[in-house]
Amino acid sequence: MTLETKTLDLLPEAIQILESGFNGLPDFEPKVNLDSIRKVLNEVALRMRDNYPYQHPFYIGQMLKPPHPVARLAYMLSLWINPNNHALDGGRASSAMEKEAVAQIARMFGWGNSLGHLCSGGTMANLEALWISKCLRPNGKIVASEQAHYTHNRICAVLGIPFESIPVDSNARMKMSELRKTLDKGNIATVVATIGTTATGSLDPLPEILELQKEYRFRVHLDAAYGGYFILADNLAPWAKATYEVLTEADSIVVDPHKHGLQPYGCGCVIFKDPSVGVFYKHDSPYTYFTSSEIHLGEISLECSRPGSSAVALWATQRLLPMVRGGDFARSLENCRRAALKFFDLINSDPRFLTGQAPELDIVVWSMKATKASEASKLNDAVFENAAKANLHLAKANLRKNLFEEYWKDFTWDQDYVTCLRSVLMKPESLDWMESIWATLSTIVDEALRDSQLKGDMKSNA
């Protein structure tokens, strides 16, 4: 059994409690055809089998994490109402739950009187942050590191904002010397610092960026879509700890609850330290916002209709697992990092592999050992394919040589990049499964090396 179903037994009781809130209405029972629904639902189940096992500890590929059972149940329960968190008359309870849940996230970052809301995901959340930057400085440029998510460049194109990428160092962190050169050119409105890059999980040097902010007076936006929640973890390296200690000094933060926040897709969150930026959202509507003098979420967001179910699920999860240091939620993050460190140590101590920097969060980038980039890429491709056949699912990333030249000596760069293997250890259960993961991987790697040797021998004899 890989799909958790025991918690479904809790749903009927919760539905009865929900339904009792509408007892004053005349009787009404929607008509449903169970046989027709069953036929289609079973067809859906068959179609959905064409997926990788994202929920299993053997899936250590992309940033895919199953929602917590309470999030799944709360989301399902809310669908009997299907609230819309735009105007309060479309989602009264769920709007209140969103405001409470977002305020809790803001407090996690050390912010009290802030402005924030949920979005359809990290892309929309980042778009809103960069849009506010444009509102404040219409002609200013946005900069982010080469390892920042590609969405920033694309968002700037959509918004008509000039954008520039800043080179990174061998640890995939934004180079401060290069940032200063760009700042010296002038007209930089916002520096985007990535807190947990998608490829490597690296952290941009936020303390140094904040020092430059004092001199050049730009806004600091944190794309912490992946790494934001690690502010609660107590087992970070000193470098990372120093970065998280100053997150509160940024101007805006994006975090994705649908990543480490244990939520279904899509659930992003944008928060602004200064609530006065809400003035840029203000708009008139002749048909909404009349049921309450209290602020409607549609008045502080760019999106209109938004699923209240996302807020209900997030609220329920944070109610069960408070976002505090030392709590169950924080310990689960710490176990993700322990799993990554253990995996990295196994890779790093094995002569069959090459590694770069140790993981800053819970993402490990590694490669099969070879003498040149093209050979390593081919071996990594083979391991990736063979691992999938054995139900161990990895990911790949094409990374430029500047990330590895410092670490890989006597290595020939016959191409400017290497196709690396990448493992995202974002399930805390991976820690308990590490022995099994390693045994399976080791067998796969030996097979790949034997096949490579055999092909080499055949080529030499031809």
N, C-alpha and C positions, 0 to 999 in steps of 0.2 A: 504493500500500500504506500503510494507516494503522495496522494491527494488527501488532505485532512478533511474529514466529513463529520466527525463527532459533534462539532459545535453547531451543526445544522439543527440538532435537537432543541437548541435554545430559541430558535427563531419563532415557532408557533406561539410560545408564551409572550414574546415581545410583540408580536403582531396583535395579539388579543389586548395587550395593554394600550397599544397605539389606537386600535379601533374603538376602545371604550371612550376615547376622548371625543368621539363624534356621535354619542348615543342620542343626542337631541334631534338628530335629523330623521326625516321619514325613511322607512326601510327602502333600501336600494341594493340590489345584488347584480353586479355586472355579469353578463352572459359569457361563458367561455365554453369552448369545445375541447374537452380534455384529450380526446383521441387525436384530433388534428394537431394540437399543440405537442402532444407526446411524439408524434411522428416527426415533426420538424425539429424538436429539441434533440431527439436522438440522432437526427441527421447532423445537427450542429456538433454534437459530441464526437461523432465520427470525423467530421472535418477538422475539429480542434486537435485531434490526435496528431495531425501533421504539424507538430511543434517540437522544439527542443525542450528538454525537461528542466525548465527554468526554476522550478520549485525544489529541485533535488540538489544535495550538496555536491554531486558530481558535475553540476553545471557551474563552472568557474570561468565563464567566458565574458559576456558583456555585462553592463550595469543593469541587471535584471534581478529583482528581489520580490518574492511573493509578499502580498499584503498580510498584515497580522490578521488572524481570524476575527478579532473584534472589529477591525476596520471593514473586513469583507461583510460581516453580518450587519453592521450599522449601515453600510452603503445599501445593502439589499433591503433592509427594513425601510429606509427612507424612500425607496423607489415606489412604495405603495402610495406615497404622497407626491413624489417627483418635484421637490421644491426648486424654485429658481431664485438664486441669490443675486438678483438685480434690484428690484424694488421690494420693500418689506412686505407688500401684500402678496408677493409671489413666493416668499420663503421666510416667514416670521421667525420660527424657531431656529431654522438652519442659518439665518443671517446672524442671529445672536450667537450661535455656536461658532460661526466663522470668526466673529470679532473676538470672542474669548480665546479661540485656538491661536489666532494670529498674535494676540497680545502675549500669550504664553511663549511663542517663538521669539517675539521681540525681547522679552525678559531674559530668555536664554542667552541673547547677545548683549545683555546689559542695558537695554533700552526700555524706558518707561513710557513717556508721552510721545509716541511715534505714530506714524501713519502706515498702514499696510493692509493687504488683502490677499486672497488666494487668486490664482490664475490657472489657465488651462495647462500650464507647464512652465519649465524654466525659460524657454524661448520667449514666451509672452511676458514673463516676469522681467527678463532682461530688456525686452523692448520698452517696457514702461519706464524702467530706470534710465535708459538712454534717451527716451523721449523727454523726460523731465530735464535731463542735461541740456537738451536742445532748447527747451523752454527758457531755461535760465541763461544760456549763452548760445543764441541762435546760430552763430557762425563758428563756434568752437569745434575743435577736432577731438575725436575719441581715439585713445590708444589702448592696446592690449597686447599681450605677449604672443609670439608665434605659436605657442602651445595652448592659447585660449581657444575655447570652442568656436568653431567656424561661424556660429550664429551671430557673433558680434559684428563681423564684417558684413554679413548679409543684412542684419538689422539696420546698420548704418546706411547701407545702400537704399533700403526701403524708406528710411526716414530722411534721406538726403543729407546725411552728416558725413563730413570727411573722416576717414579712418586710416590708421597706420598700425602695422604690426611691429613689435619690438623684439629683436633677437633674444634667444635664451642661452643660458650657460649649460654646462655638462650635466646639471641636475634638473634641466627642463624648467628653470626658474627665469623670470624676466631679468635681463642684465641691467643693472642700475646705471652703468656707464653709458649704455646705449639709450636708456630712457632719458638721462640728463641731456644727451646730445639733441634728442627730439624736443625736450622741453625748452632748450636754448633757442630753438627756432621760433618759439612763441605760439600762442593761440591754442593751447591744449585745454579743453574744457573738462575732460574727465579721463582719469586713468582707471582702467578696469584691472583689478587684481584678482587672479583666479585662485580660489582656495579649494584645490583638488582638481587638477586638470584631468580631462577625460582619458587621455592616453596613458599617463604615468601616475596620476594622483599627486602630482607635485604642488607645492604651495609657493606662490609668488612671494618675494621678500617684503611683506607688508610693513614691518617696522621701518625699513629704509624708504619705502614709498611715502610713508607718512612724514618722514623727515623732509623729503623733497617737497611735499605739499606745503609745508610751512614757508618754503622759499618761493615756490612758483604759483601757489594759490589755485590749484585745480581741485575738482571734486574727486573723491575716491569711491568707486563703486566696486563692491565685492561680488563676484560670481562664485558664490559658495553653494551652487546647486548640488554638487556632489559632497563636498567636504564640510559643509556648515555644521552638521550635527556633531562632528568630532570635537567641538568645543567642550563637550561633556566628558570626553575620554581622559583618563588619568595616566595612560601609558604611552603618551606621545614622546618623541625625541625632543631634546631641549630646543632645537631650531623650530620645530612645529609648535611647541608650547608657547614660545615667545611670540609667534605669529598670532595664535589664537587669543593671547592675552590682550591684543590691541585691536581686535575686530570691532569693538565698540566705538572706536574712533572714526570709522568709515562714515560716509554720508548715506549710503544705501546698500542693502544686502538682498541677494536672491538666494533662496534655498529651495530644494525640491523635496517635499514630503514623499513624493512617489519614488524616491530613491531610498535613502536610509531612514526616512520617516515612516516606513512600513505601510504606505498608502497605495490604493489602486491608481492607475493612470486615469486622467492627467490631473496632477495636483502640484502646482508651483506656488511660490509665495514671494512677494516683493514687499520690502519694508523700507521706509524712509525715516531717517533719524529726525528730520525737521518736519513736523506735520503741516507746516504752512504751505508746503508744495501742493497740498490738496487744492489750492486755488486754481491750479492749471487744469484740474479735472472738471471744474464746475461747468455745468451746462443746463440749459432749459429743456424741459420735456412737457408737452401739453397733456400727457395722458398717464404719467407715472408720478410717484413721490408725493401722493396726496393723503395717504393713509396714516402718516406719522410725521411729526416734526423732527423725530430722531433721524440722524443721517442714514441714508440708504446706501448700500454698498455700490450701487450703480453710479453714485455721485463721486466715488473715489477710485474708479477703475475705468480702463478703456474698453474692456469687454462688456457687452450688455448681458444677455442671458448666459448664466453660468450655473453649473450643477450644484445645487445645495447639498446633494449627496456627498460630494467631496468634503464639505465642511463637517457634515455629520460624522463621517468616518474618521476624519482627523481628530475631531473633538473627542470621540469615543476612545481612540487610541491614546491620546494624551491624558485622558481621565484614568485609563487603566495603567499606563506607563508614564508617569510624570517625567518631564525632561529636566532631571536634576542630576548632579554629580553623585555617583555612588548608587544610583537607582538601577533597576533592572534594565531599563532602556540603555543607560550609559554602559552597563556591563556588557550588553550585547555588542555595542560598538567596540569595546575593548577586546572582546573575543574575536571580532573580525580582524582587528589589527594583529592580535597574537597569531591568528591563522596565517596571515600574510608574512609575518616575520619568520614563522616556523618554515613556511614554504620557501621563502627566500634563503634561509640558512641551508636547507636541504639542497637547493639548486646551486648556491654559491660554493658549497663544499664538495660538489660532485664534478669531476674532471670532464664530464661529457657536456658541460654547459658553460655559457658566458653570461655574466650579469653586469648591470650598471650600478646605479645608486640603490641603496636600501630603500624599501618602501617608506614613504612619509605617512601614508594612511593605510590602505588595505589593497593596493594594486601592485602587482609584481610584473615587471617586464624582464624578459630573459630570452636567451637564444641557445640553439644548439652550437656546440663548438665547431669552428671551421677556420680555415686560413684566410678566406676572403668573403666579402659581403654577399656575392651572388651564391656561393656554396651554402653559406649559413641560411640564406633566404629559402633555398630549395629544401634544405633539411627541415626547416621550420614548417614549410608548407606540408611536407610529408607527415610530420608529427601531428600537425593540426588535423589532417584528414584521417589518419589512423586512429587518433584519440577519439574522434567523433564516432568511428565505427565501434569502438569499445565503450561507448556511452560516457566518455569523459570529454566534456566540452570546454574547449579553450577559445581564445580570441587571438586575432593578429593585429599588428599595428606597423605601418611603414614609418620608420623614424630615421631622421637624418643622422649622418655620421658624427656631427658635433656633440651628440649626446653620449657617445661611446668612445671617442678617440682617447680620452683620458684613462679609460678603464681597460680597453682591449689593446694590449701591446702585441707587436708582431702580427698584426692583422692588416690585410691588404684591402683597401677600399677601391674595388674595381667598379663600384657604383656609389652614388652619393647617399644612399640609404640602405637600410637592411629591414627586411620583413621579420619583425620580432614576434615572439609569442607573448601573450599578455593574459594574465590571470587576475580576475577581480574576485577577491575573497570576501564578498559583502554579506555572506550568510554566516552567522555566528556558529552554525552547526559544522561548518567546514573544519573548525578546529578539532572536533571529535573525529572527523572523517579523514584527517590528514594522512594517517598511516595507510588507509585504503587508497586514497588518491595517489599517494606517492608510489605505492606498489604497482598500481595500474599504469601510471605514467612511465615508470622505470621499464616495464615490459615493452611498452609501445616504443620507447626511445631505442632500446636494444634492437628491436625489429627494424626500425628506420635506419639505424647505423649498419645493420647487416645488409639491408637492401641497397644502401648507398655504396657499400664496399663491393657488393656483387656487381652492381652496374659499372663501377670503376674498373673492376677486373675484366669485365666483358669488353669495355671500351679499349683497355690496354691491349687485349689479345686480338682485337679486330684488325 
